[in-house]
Amino acid sequence: EVQLVESGGGLIQPGGSLRLSCAASGFTVSGDHMNWVRQAPGKGLEWVSIIYIGGTTHYADSVKGRFTISRDNSKNTLYLQMNSLRAEDTALYYCARGVTNWGQGTLVTVSS
Amino acid sequence: IVMTQTPLSLSVTPGQPASISCKSSQSLLYSDGKTYLYWSLQKPGQPPQLLIYEVSNRFSGVPDRFSGSGSGTDFTLKISRVEAEDVGVYYCMQSVQLPYTFGQGTKLEIK
């Protein structure tokens, strides 16, 4: 059974950093395109970042230069390093295997 | 690519049909012949769950009362007979071009 479990969210001050993790089971993160998608409170879905099977990465303009997606094949885990956080980054962050399987999300709140 | 859904809300009597439209600002047909349009449902308090991939293919376990159709820039999700468990927000999404983009969402309620 495919499972994705996000962790690492929390309350952080503007300008701070957080690293989100997404532990996968039932498949290998290196064998699929992996996405991060976020949802601000009461809002719709916003794609954030992708890492392709080959390792190429892409980012939404809103996070480019501040966020970094990566994976650890030995731990079968996807990461999102978030730096220079802003209030508008406040959201529930989901990791997704392509578009087929989603985790439950981890909440990031950026506030002083 | 801008994805525009209509309507933004829908109130349906159980057993009645429902239809949601999704229009994209550019064609979602890729050079490999596939059209990268998806439909997902986000039930209250849950992550999105995939219903339909590549316009018209039901994902594993999705009831056959859900169907997708369309081509190019115009797409439709139809529910033949709405059930109480179908409440939530429906999103279309494209992955033919980065950044991937979602529609605004259509909230389905039961009358």
Interface residues (C-beta under 8 A of the other chain):
Chain A: N35 G44 L45 E46 W47 I50 H58 A60 D61 Y94 V99 T100 N101 W102 G103 Q104 G105
Chain B: Y38 S40 Q42 Q46 P47 P48 Q49 L50 Y53 F59 V89 Y91 M93 S95 L98 P99 Y100 T101 F102 G103 Q104 G105
